[in-house]
Amino acid sequence: MSDPISPYKGKTGLRRVLNAMAYTRDGLRAAFKHEDAFRMEVFLALLLIPLALYLGETGVERALMVAAVLGVLAVELLNSALESAVDRISLEHHLLIKRAKDMGSAAVMIALVNVVVVWTLVLLG
């Protein structure tokens, strides 16, 4: 039986790492350019991350606060990717498309609630 490796997986080693970095840059640029929610969350992160580093009293507190904020960005990127893929497939109104997009939105909301919970617990001790 032949190895079921994708024919699109061509590079290895340092070339693969460099390609991955370029894809990451392209993805961040696309999200920032095309996604209003991502832009707002990046600006919020630019405010909250330095504040977390200032307000956190221990390394663990700082790490938790920063991780919660970065988690929002990660979930927003996944939500935007889901929406882009679904829109590529079809722009028609469909119950399953709505469900997928609503679930992605719910994931972002949970990540935002997590920021509030983590920051509240850390700051109020």
N, CA, C and O atoms as a GROMACS GRO file, in nm:
protein
  500
    1MET      N    1   0.085  -0.119   0.000
    1MET     CA    2   0.000   0.000   0.000
    1MET      C    3   0.089   0.124   0.000
    1MET      O    4   0.184   0.132   0.077
    2SER      N    5   0.058   0.220  -0.084
    2SER     CA    6   0.140   0.340  -0.092
    2SER      C    7   0.108   0.436   0.023
    2SER      O    8   0.001   0.431   0.082
    3ASP      N    9   0.204   0.521   0.053
    3ASP     CA   10   0.189   0.619   0.161
    3ASP      C   11   0.090   0.727   0.119
    3ASP      O   12   0.108   0.789   0.014
    4PRO      N   13  -0.016   0.753   0.200
    4PRO     CA   14  -0.120   0.849   0.160
    4PRO      C   15  -0.083   0.994   0.188
    4PRO      O   16  -0.162   1.068   0.246
    5ILE      N   17   0.036   1.035   0.149
    5ILE     CA   18   0.080   1.173   0.170
    5ILE      C   19   0.025   1.260   0.058
    5ILE      O   20   0.025   1.222  -0.059
    6SER      N   21  -0.022   1.376   0.095
    6SER     CA   22  -0.076   1.470  -0.003
    6SER      C   23   0.031   1.510  -0.104
    6SER      O   24   0.145   1.537  -0.064
    7PRO      N   25  -0.002   1.515  -0.230
    7PRO     CA   26   0.095   1.560  -0.331
    7PRO      C   27   0.127   1.708  -0.316
    7PRO      O   28   0.221   1.757  -0.379
    8TYR      N   29   0.052   1.781  -0.235
    8TYR     CA   30   0.074   1.923  -0.216
    8TYR      C   31   0.175   1.950  -0.106
    8TYR      O   32   0.214   2.065  -0.084
    9LYS      N   33   0.218   1.847  -0.037
    9LYS     CA   34   0.318   1.861   0.070
    9LYS      C   35   0.455   1.836   0.008
    9LYS      O   36   0.503   1.722   0.010
   10GLY      N   37   0.518   1.939  -0.047
   10GLY     CA   38   0.641   1.917  -0.121
   10GLY      C   39   0.768   1.956  -0.051
   10GLY      O   40   0.872   1.894  -0.076
   11LYS      N   41   0.766   2.054   0.033
   11LYS     CA   42   0.889   2.107   0.091
   11LYS      C   43   0.914   2.047   0.229
   11LYS      O   44   0.820   2.009   0.299
   12THR      N   45   1.040   2.038   0.265
   12THR     CA   46   1.078   1.989   0.397
   12THR      C   47   1.185   2.079   0.456
   12THR      O   48   1.241   2.164   0.387
   13GLY      N   49   1.213   2.059   0.584
   13GLY     CA   50   1.322   2.130   0.649
   13GLY      C   51   1.302   2.280   0.656
   13GLY      O   52   1.191   2.328   0.678
   14LEU      N   53   1.411   2.353   0.637
   14LEU     CA   54   1.409   2.498   0.648
   14LEU      C   55   1.315   2.562   0.545
   14LEU      O   56   1.248   2.660   0.576
   15ARG      N   57   1.310   2.508   0.425
   15ARG     CA   58   1.221   2.563   0.321
   15ARG      C   59   1.076   2.557   0.367
   15ARG      O   60   0.999   2.649   0.344
   16ARG      N   61   1.039   2.447   0.433
   16ARG     CA   62   0.902   2.432   0.483
   16ARG      C   63   0.872   2.536   0.590
   16ARG      O   64   0.763   2.594   0.592
   17VAL      N   65   0.968   2.560   0.680
   17VAL     CA   66   0.950   2.660   0.786
   17VAL      C   67   0.936   2.799   0.724
   17VAL      O   68   0.849   2.876   0.765
   18LEU      N   69   1.020   2.831   0.628
   18LEU     CA   70   1.012   2.963   0.563
   18LEU      C   71   0.879   2.980   0.489
   18LEU      O   72   0.819   3.087   0.493
   19ASN      N   73   0.834   2.874   0.422
   19ASN     CA   74   0.704   2.880   0.354
   19ASN      C   75   0.593   2.902   0.455
   19ASN      O   76   0.503   2.983   0.432
   20ALA      N   77   0.598   2.831   0.568
   20ALA     CA   78   0.496   2.845   0.670
   20ALA      C   79   0.492   2.987   0.725
   20ALA      O   80   0.385   3.042   0.751
   21MET      N   81   0.609   3.047   0.742
   21MET     CA   82   0.614   3.186   0.791
   21MET      C   83   0.551   3.280   0.689
   21MET      O   84   0.482   3.375   0.727
   22ALA      N   85   0.576   3.256   0.562
   22ALA     CA   86   0.517   3.340   0.457
   22ALA      C   87   0.365   3.323   0.453
   22ALA      O   88   0.292   3.421   0.436
   23TYR      N   89   0.317   3.199   0.469
   23TYR     CA   90   0.172   3.176   0.471
   23TYR      C   91   0.109   3.245   0.592
   23TYR      O   92   0.000   3.300   0.582
   24THR      N   93   0.178   3.241   0.703
   24THR     CA   94   0.129   3.308   0.824
   24THR      C   95   0.119   3.458   0.802
   24THR      O   96   0.017   3.519   0.834
   25ARG      N   97   0.223   3.517   0.746
   25ARG     CA   98   0.221   3.660   0.715
   25ARG      C   99   0.105   3.693   0.621
   25ARG      O  100   0.033   3.790   0.643
   26ASP      N  101   0.088   3.613   0.518
   26ASP     CA  102  -0.019   3.637   0.422
   26ASP      C  103  -0.156   3.626   0.488
   26ASP      O  104  -0.246   3.705   0.459
   27GLY      N  105  -0.172   3.527   0.577
   27GLY     CA  106  -0.299   3.510   0.646
   27GLY      C  107  -0.331   3.625   0.739
   27GLY      O  108  -0.444   3.672   0.743
   28LEU      N  109  -0.231   3.672   0.812
   28LEU     CA  110  -0.251   3.786   0.901
   28LEU      C  111  -0.284   3.912   0.822
   28LEU      O  112  -0.371   3.990   0.861
   29ARG      N  113  -0.214   3.932   0.712
   29ARG     CA  114  -0.242   4.049   0.627
   29ARG      C  115  -0.384   4.043   0.571
   29ARG      O  116  -0.455   4.143   0.571
   30ALA      N  117  -0.424   3.926   0.523
   30ALA     CA  118  -0.558   3.912   0.466
   30ALA      C  119  -0.665   3.936   0.572
   30ALA      O  120  -0.764   4.004   0.546
   31ALA      N  121  -0.645   3.880   0.690
   31ALA     CA  122  -0.742   3.900   0.798
   31ALA      C  123  -0.750   4.048   0.836
   31ALA      O  124  -0.859   4.101   0.854
   32PHE      N  125  -0.636   4.113   0.846
   32PHE     CA  126  -0.636   4.254   0.885
   32PHE      C  127  -0.701   4.340   0.776
   32PHE      O  128  -0.771   4.436   0.807
   33LYS      N  129  -0.677   4.305   0.651
   33LYS     CA  130  -0.731   4.384   0.541
   33LYS      C  131  -0.882   4.363   0.522
   33LYS      O  132  -0.955   4.458   0.492
   34HIS      N  133  -0.928   4.240   0.538
   34HIS     CA  134  -1.066   4.206   0.498
   34HIS      C  135  -1.163   4.183   0.614
   34HIS      O  136  -1.284   4.175   0.591
   35GLU      N  137  -1.115   4.173   0.735
   35GLU     CA  138  -1.202   4.138   0.848
   35GLU      C  139  -1.204   4.250   0.951
   35GLU      O  140  -1.107   4.269   1.025
   36ASP      N  141  -1.316   4.323   0.957
   36ASP     CA  142  -1.330   4.433   1.053
   36ASP      C  143  -1.314   4.385   1.197
   36ASP      O  144  -1.248   4.450   1.278
   37ALA      N  145  -1.375   4.272   1.230
   37ALA     CA  146  -1.367   4.221   1.367
   37ALA      C  147  -1.223   4.190   1.406
   37ALA      O  148  -1.182   4.220   1.518
   38PHE      N  149  -1.146   4.133   1.314
   38PHE     CA  150  -1.006   4.102   1.344
   38PHE      C  151  -0.928   4.231   1.369
   38PHE      O  152  -0.847   4.237   1.462
   39ARG      N  153  -0.951   4.331   1.286
   39ARG     CA  154  -0.882   4.461   1.307
   39ARG      C  155  -0.913   4.518   1.445
   39ARG      O  156  -0.822   4.562   1.516
   40MET      N  157  -1.040   4.516   1.483
   40MET     CA  158  -1.078   4.570   1.615
   40MET      C  159  -1.011   4.489   1.726
   40MET      O  160  -0.964   4.546   1.825
   41GLU      N  161  -1.007   4.359   1.710
   41GLU     CA  162  -0.946   4.275   1.814
   41GLU      C  163  -0.795   4.294   1.819
   41GLU      O  164  -0.736   4.283   1.927
   42VAL      N  165  -0.732   4.320   1.707
   42VAL     CA  166  -0.587   4.349   1.707
   42VAL      C  167  -0.562   4.479   1.783
   42VAL      O  168  -0.471   4.486   1.866
   43PHE      N  169  -0.642   4.581   1.756
   43PHE     CA  170  -0.624   4.708   1.828
   43PHE      C  171  -0.650   4.690   1.978
   43PHE      O  172  -0.580   4.748   2.061
   44LEU      N  173  -0.749   4.610   2.012
   44LEU     CA  174  -0.775   4.580   2.152
   44LEU      C  175  -0.656   4.506   2.214
   44LEU      O  176  -0.617   4.535   2.327
   45ALA      N  177  -0.599   4.412   2.140
   45ALA     CA  178  -0.482   4.338   2.189
   45ALA      C  179  -0.362   4.432   2.209
   45ALA      O  180  -0.286   4.416   2.304
   46LEU      N  181  -0.346   4.529   2.118
   46LEU     CA  182  -0.236   4.624   2.132
   46LEU      C  183  -0.250   4.708   2.259
   46LEU      O  184  -0.150   4.757   2.312
   47LEU      N  185  -0.371   4.725   2.307
   47LEU     CA  186  -0.393   4.795   2.434
   47LEU      C  187  -0.383   4.700   2.553
   47LEU      O  188  -0.320   4.733   2.654
   48LEU      N  189  -0.445   4.584   2.540
   48LEU     CA  190  -0.455   4.494   2.655
   48LEU      C  191  -0.325   4.421   2.688
   48LEU      O  192  -0.296   4.398   2.806
   49ILE      N  193  -0.247   4.384   2.590
   49ILE     CA  194  -0.126   4.307   2.619
   49ILE      C  195  -0.026   4.389   2.701
   49ILE      O  196   0.024   4.338   2.802
   50PRO      N  197   0.006   4.513   2.664
   50PRO     CA  198   0.094   4.591   2.753
   50PRO      C  199   0.032   4.613   2.891
   50PRO      O  200   0.102   4.614   2.992
   51LEU      N  201  -0.101   4.631   2.895
   51LEU     CA  202  -0.169   4.648   3.023
   51LEU      C  203  -0.157   4.521   3.108
   51LEU      O  204  -0.138   4.529   3.229
   52ALA      N  205  -0.168   4.406   3.045
   52ALA     CA  206  -0.152   4.279   3.117
   52ALA      C  207  -0.011   4.266   3.174
   52ALA      O  208   0.007   4.220   3.286
   53LEU      N  209   0.087   4.306   3.096
   53LEU     CA  210   0.226   4.298   3.143
   53LEU      C  211   0.250   4.393   3.260
   53LEU      O  212   0.333   4.366   3.347
   54TYR      N  213   0.178   4.503   3.262
   54TYR     CA  214   0.191   4.601   3.371
   54TYR      C  215   0.112   4.558   3.495
   54TYR      O  216   0.162   4.568   3.607
   55LEU      N  217  -0.011   4.510   3.475
   55LEU     CA  218  -0.099   4.480   3.588
   55LEU      C  219  -0.073   4.344   3.650
   55LEU      O  220  -0.097   4.326   3.770
   56GLY      N  221  -0.027   4.249   3.573
   56GLY     CA  222   0.000   4.117   3.628
   56GLY      C  223   0.114   4.124   3.728
   56GLY      O  224   0.217   4.187   3.703
   57GLU      N  225   0.094   4.059   3.843
   57GLU     CA  226   0.197   4.065   3.947
   57GLU      C  227   0.299   3.953   3.936
   57GLU      O  228   0.412   3.966   3.983
   58THR      N  229   0.261   3.843   3.874
   58THR     CA  230   0.353   3.731   3.855
   58THR      C  231   0.358   3.695   3.708
   58THR      O  232   0.276   3.740   3.628
   59GLY      N  233   0.456   3.614   3.674
   59GLY     CA  234   0.467   3.568   3.537
   59GLY      C  235   0.346   3.488   3.494
   59GLY      O  236   0.301   3.496   3.379
   60VAL      N  237   0.292   3.409   3.586
   60VAL     CA  238   0.174   3.329   3.555
   60VAL      C  239   0.054   3.418   3.527
   60VAL      O  240  -0.021   3.394   3.432
   61GLU      N  241   0.034   3.520   3.609
   61GLU     CA  242  -0.078   3.613   3.585
   61GLU      C  243  -0.062   3.682   3.451
   61GLU      O  244  -0.158   3.692   3.374
   62ARG      N  245   0.057   3.729   3.422
   62ARG     CA  246   0.080   3.796   3.293
   62ARG      C  247   0.054   3.700   3.177
   62ARG      O  248  -0.010   3.736   3.078
   63ALA      N  249   0.104   3.578   3.192
   63ALA     CA  250   0.087   3.479   3.085
   63ALA      C  251  -0.060   3.446   3.062
   63ALA      O  252  -0.104   3.436   2.948
   64LEU      N  253  -0.136   3.429   3.170
   64LEU     CA  254  -0.279   3.400   3.156
   64LEU      C  255  -0.352   3.514   3.087
   64LEU      O  256  -0.435   3.490   2.999
   65MET      N  257  -0.323   3.635   3.126
   65MET     CA  258  -0.393   3.751   3.068
   65MET      C  259  -0.357   3.767   2.920
   65MET      O  260  -0.445   3.792   2.838
   66VAL      N  261  -0.230   3.754   2.887
   66VAL     CA  262  -0.188   3.767   2.747
   66VAL      C  263  -0.244   3.651   2.665
   66VAL      O  264  -0.292   3.673   2.554
   67ALA      N  265  -0.238   3.530   2.717
   67ALA     CA  266  -0.288   3.414   2.644
   67ALA      C  267  -0.437   3.426   2.614
   67ALA      O  268  -0.483   3.388   2.506
   68ALA      N  269  -0.513   3.479   2.709
   68ALA     CA  270  -0.657   3.496   2.686
   68ALA      C  271  -0.680   3.592   2.569
   68ALA      O  272  -0.768   3.568   2.486
   69VAL      N  273  -0.604   3.699   2.563
   69VAL     CA  274  -0.619   3.798   2.455
   69VAL      C  275  -0.576   3.736   2.322
   69VAL      O  276  -0.646   3.750   2.221
   70LEU      N  277  -0.462   3.667   2.321
   70LEU     CA  278  -0.416   3.604   2.197
   70LEU      C  279  -0.513   3.494   2.151
   70LEU      O  280  -0.526   3.469   2.032
   71GLY      N  281  -0.579   3.431   2.247
   71GLY     CA  282  -0.678   3.329   2.213
   71GLY      C  283  -0.792   3.386   2.131
   71GLY      O  284  -0.843   3.320   2.040
   72VAL      N  285  -0.833   3.507   2.163
   72VAL     CA  286  -0.938   3.573   2.085
   72VAL      C  287  -0.893   3.589   1.939
   72VAL      O  288  -0.970   3.563   1.847
   73LEU      N  289  -0.770   3.632   1.920
   73LEU     CA  290  -0.720   3.650   1.783
   73LEU      C  291  -0.716   3.517   1.708
   73LEU      O  292  -0.753   3.511   1.591
   74ALA      N  293  -0.672   3.412   1.775
   74ALA     CA  294  -0.665   3.281   1.712
   74ALA      C  295  -0.805   3.231   1.673
   74ALA      O  296  -0.825   3.180   1.562
   75VAL      N  297  -0.900   3.245   1.764
   75VAL     CA  298  -1.036   3.198   1.734
   75VAL      C  299  -1.097   3.283   1.623
   75VAL      O  300  -1.168   3.231   1.538
   76GLU      N  301  -1.071   3.413   1.624
   76GLU     CA  302  -1.123   3.500   1.517
   76GLU      C  303  -1.065   3.460   1.382
   76GLU      O  304  -1.136   3.461   1.282
   77LEU      N  305  -0.937   3.426   1.377
   77LEU     CA  306  -0.877   3.380   1.252
   77LEU      C  307  -0.943   3.252   1.202
   77LEU      O  308  -0.972   3.238   1.083
   78LEU      N  309  -0.968   3.158   1.294
   78LEU     CA  310  -1.036   3.034   1.255
   78LEU      C  311  -1.179   3.062   1.208
   78LEU      O  312  -1.224   3.002   1.110
   79ASN      N  313  -1.248   3.150   1.276
   79ASN     CA  314  -1.384   3.187   1.235
   79ASN      C  315  -1.383   3.252   1.096
   79ASN      O  316  -1.467   3.219   1.012
   80SER      N  317  -1.290   3.341   1.073
   80SER     CA  318  -1.282   3.407   0.942
   80SER      C  319  -1.246   3.307   0.833
   80SER      O  320  -1.299   3.315   0.722
   81ALA      N  321  -1.158   3.212   0.864
   81ALA     CA  322  -1.123   3.109   0.766
   81ALA      C  323  -1.244   3.023   0.733
   81ALA      O  324  -1.268   2.991   0.617
   82LEU      N  325  -1.319   2.986   0.835
   82LEU     CA  326  -1.442   2.907   0.814
   82LEU      C  327  -1.539   2.984   0.726
   82LEU      O  328  -1.593   2.928   0.630
   83GLU      N  329  -1.560   3.110   0.756
   83GLU     CA  330  -1.654   3.190   0.677
   83GLU      C  331  -1.607   3.203   0.533
   83GLU      O  332  -1.688   3.195   0.440
   84SER      N  333  -1.478   3.224   0.512
   84SER     CA  334  -1.426   3.236   0.376
   84SER      C  335  -1.444   3.106   0.298
   84SER      O  336  -1.485   3.108   0.182
   85ALA      N  337  -1.415   2.995   0.362
   85ALA     CA  338  -1.430   2.866   0.295
   85ALA      C  339  -1.576   2.838   0.261
   85ALA      O  340  -1.607   2.791   0.151
   86VAL      N  341  -1.665   2.867   0.354
   86VAL     CA  342  -1.808   2.846   0.330
   86VAL      C  343  -1.858   2.937   0.218
   86VAL      O  344  -1.934   2.894   0.132
   87ASP      N  345  -1.815   3.063   0.220
   87ASP     CA  346  -1.857   3.156   0.115
   87ASP      C  347  -1.802   3.114  -0.022
   87ASP      O  348  -1.866   3.140  -0.124
   88ARG      N  349  -1.686   3.050  -0.024
   88ARG     CA  350  -1.630   3.001  -0.151
   88ARG      C  351  -1.717   2.890  -0.208
   88ARG      O  352  -1.735   2.879  -0.330
   89ILE      N  353  -1.771   2.809  -0.119
   89ILE     CA  354  -1.855   2.696  -0.162
   89ILE      C  355  -1.989   2.747  -0.214
   89ILE      O  356  -2.036   2.704  -0.319
   90SER      N  357  -2.051   2.838  -0.138
   90SER     CA  358  -2.183   2.887  -0.179
   90SER      C  359  -2.218   3.014  -0.103
   90SER      O  360  -2.191   3.026   0.016
   91LEU      N  361  -2.279   3.108  -0.172
   91LEU     CA  362  -2.328   3.230  -0.110
   91LEU      C  363  -2.479   3.223  -0.083
   91LEU      O  364  -2.537   3.317  -0.029
   92GLU      N  365  -2.541   3.111  -0.121
   92GLU     CA  366  -2.685   3.098  -0.099
   92GLU      C  367  -2.714   3.080   0.050
   92GLU      O  368  -2.630   3.032   0.126
   93HIS      N  369  -2.834   3.121   0.089
   93HIS     CA  370  -2.876   3.101   0.227
   93HIS      C  371  -2.911   2.954   0.246
   93HIS      O  372  -2.994   2.898   0.174
   94HIS      N  373  -2.846   2.893   0.344
   94HIS     CA  374  -2.869   2.752   0.372
   94HIS      C  375  -2.857   2.731   0.522
   94HIS      O  376  -2.773   2.792   0.587
   95LEU      N  377  -2.940   2.646   0.576
   95LEU     CA  378  -2.943   2.621   0.720
   95LEU      C  379  -2.807   2.577   0.773
   95LEU      O  380  -2.764   2.622   0.880
   96LEU      N  381  -2.738   2.489   0.701
   96LEU     CA  382  -2.609   2.440   0.749
   96LEU      C  383  -2.500   2.547   0.742
   96LEU      O  384  -2.412   2.552   0.828
   97ILE      N  385  -2.507   2.631   0.640
   97ILE     CA  386  -2.411   2.742   0.630
   97ILE      C  387  -2.434   2.839   0.746
   97ILE      O  388  -2.339   2.883   0.809
   98LYS      N  389  -2.559   2.871   0.773
   98LYS     CA  390  -2.592   2.959   0.885
   98LYS      C  391  -2.543   2.899   1.016
   98LYS      O  392  -2.485   2.968   1.100
   99ARG      N  393  -2.567   2.769   1.033
   99ARG     CA  394  -2.525   2.701   1.155
   99ARG      C  395  -2.373   2.709   1.172
   99ARG      O  396  -2.324   2.738   1.282
  100ALA      N  397  -2.299   2.683   1.066
  100ALA     CA  398  -2.153   2.687   1.073
  100ALA      C  399  -2.104   2.827   1.109
  100ALA      O  400  -2.017   2.843   1.196
  101LYS      N  401  -2.160   2.929   1.043
  101LYS     CA  402  -2.118   3.066   1.072
  101LYS      C  403  -2.158   3.109   1.213
  101LYS      O  404  -2.082   3.178   1.281
  102ASP      N  405  -2.277   3.068   1.257
  102ASP     CA  406  -2.321   3.102   1.394
  102ASP      C  407  -2.232   3.035   1.498
  102ASP      O  408  -2.200   3.095   1.600
  103MET      N  409  -2.190   2.911   1.473
  103MET     CA  410  -2.103   2.842   1.566
  103MET      C  411  -1.965   2.909   1.572
  103MET      O  412  -1.905   2.920   1.679
  104GLY      N  413  -1.916   2.953   1.457
  104GLY     CA  414  -1.790   3.026   1.456
  104GLY      C  415  -1.799   3.155   1.536
  104GLY      O  416  -1.708   3.189   1.612
  105SER      N  417  -1.910   3.225   1.519
  105SER     CA  418  -1.934   3.348   1.595
  105SER      C  419  -1.944   3.319   1.744
  105SER      O  420  -1.893   3.395   1.826
  106ALA      N  421  -2.009   3.210   1.779
  106ALA     CA  422  -2.021   3.172   1.920
  106ALA      C  423  -1.884   3.140   1.979
  106ALA      O  424  -1.858   3.172   2.096
  107ALA      N  425  -1.798   3.079   1.902
  107ALA     CA  426  -1.662   3.048   1.950
  107ALA      C  427  -1.586   3.177   1.981
  107ALA      O  428  -1.515   3.184   2.082
  108VAL      N  429  -1.600   3.277   1.896
  108VAL     CA  430  -1.535   3.406   1.922
  108VAL      C  431  -1.592   3.468   2.049
  108VAL      O  432  -1.516   3.520   2.131
  109MET      N  433  -1.723   3.462   2.067
  109MET     CA  434  -1.784   3.519   2.187
  109MET      C  435  -1.734   3.449   2.313
  109MET      O  436  -1.706   3.514   2.414
  110ILE      N  437  -1.721   3.318   2.308
  110ILE     CA  438  -1.669   3.244   2.424
  110ILE      C  439  -1.526   3.286   2.453
  110ILE      O  440  -1.488   3.299   2.570
  111ALA      N  441  -1.445   3.307   2.350
  111ALA     CA  442  -1.308   3.353   2.371
  111ALA      C  443  -1.306   3.491   2.435
  111ALA      O  444  -1.223   3.519   2.521
  112LEU      N  445  -1.398   3.578   2.393
  112LEU     CA  446  -1.406   3.712   2.454
  112LEU      C  447  -1.452   3.705   2.599
  112LEU      O  448  -1.400   3.778   2.684
  113VAL      N  449  -1.548   3.619   2.627
  113VAL     CA  450  -1.592   3.600   2.766
  113VAL      C  451  -1.476   3.547   2.849
  113VAL      O  452  -1.459   3.586   2.964
  114ASN      N  453  -1.397   3.458   2.791
  114ASN     CA  454  -1.280   3.405   2.861
  114ASN      C  455  -1.184   3.517   2.901
  114ASN      O  456  -1.127   3.513   3.010
  115VAL      N  457  -1.164   3.616   2.815
  115VAL     CA  458  -1.079   3.730   2.850
  115VAL      C  459  -1.133   3.799   2.973
  115VAL      O  460  -1.058   3.828   3.067
  116VAL      N  461  -1.262   3.825   2.974
  116VAL     CA  462  -1.323   3.894   3.088
  116VAL      C  463  -1.307   3.810   3.216
  116VAL      O  464  -1.272   3.864   3.321
  117VAL      N  465  -1.333   3.681   3.206
  117VAL     CA  466  -1.323   3.594   3.324
  117VAL      C  467  -1.179   3.587   3.375
  117VAL      O  468  -1.156   3.604   3.495
  118VAL      N  469  -1.084   3.563   3.286
  118VAL     CA  470  -0.944   3.552   3.328
  118VAL      C  471  -0.896   3.682   3.389
  118VAL      O  472  -0.836   3.683   3.497
  119TRP      N  473  -0.922   3.793   3.320
  119TRP     CA  474  -0.875   3.921   3.371
  119TRP      C  475  -0.941   3.953   3.507
  119TRP      O  476  -0.875   4.002   3.598
  120THR      N  477  -1.069   3.925   3.520
  120THR     CA  478  -1.138   3.951   3.647
  120THR      C  479  -1.078   3.868   3.760
  120THR      O  480  -1.051   3.919   3.868
  121LEU      N  481  -1.058   3.739   3.733
  121LEU     CA  482  -1.003   3.652   3.837
  121LEU      C  483  -0.860   3.692   3.875
  121LEU      O  484  -0.824   3.690   3.993
  122VAL      N  485  -0.780   3.728   3.776
  122VAL     CA  486  -0.642   3.769   3.806
  122VAL      C  487  -0.641   3.901   3.882
  122VAL      O  488  -0.570   3.914   3.981
  123LEU      N  489  -0.717   3.998   3.836
  123LEU     CA  490  -0.710   4.132   3.896
  123LEU      C  491  -0.778   4.140   4.033
  123LEU      O  492  -0.737   4.218   4.119
  124LEU      N  493  -0.883   4.060   4.052
  124LEU     CA  494  -0.952   4.062   4.180
  124LEU      C  495  -0.897   3.956   4.277
  124LEU      O  496  -0.931   3.955   4.395
  125GLY      N  497  -0.813   3.868   4.224
  125GLY     CA  498  -0.743   3.770   4.305
  125GLY      C  499  -0.831   3.679   4.380
  125GLY      O  500  -0.784   3.591   4.452
   0.00000   0.00000   0.00000
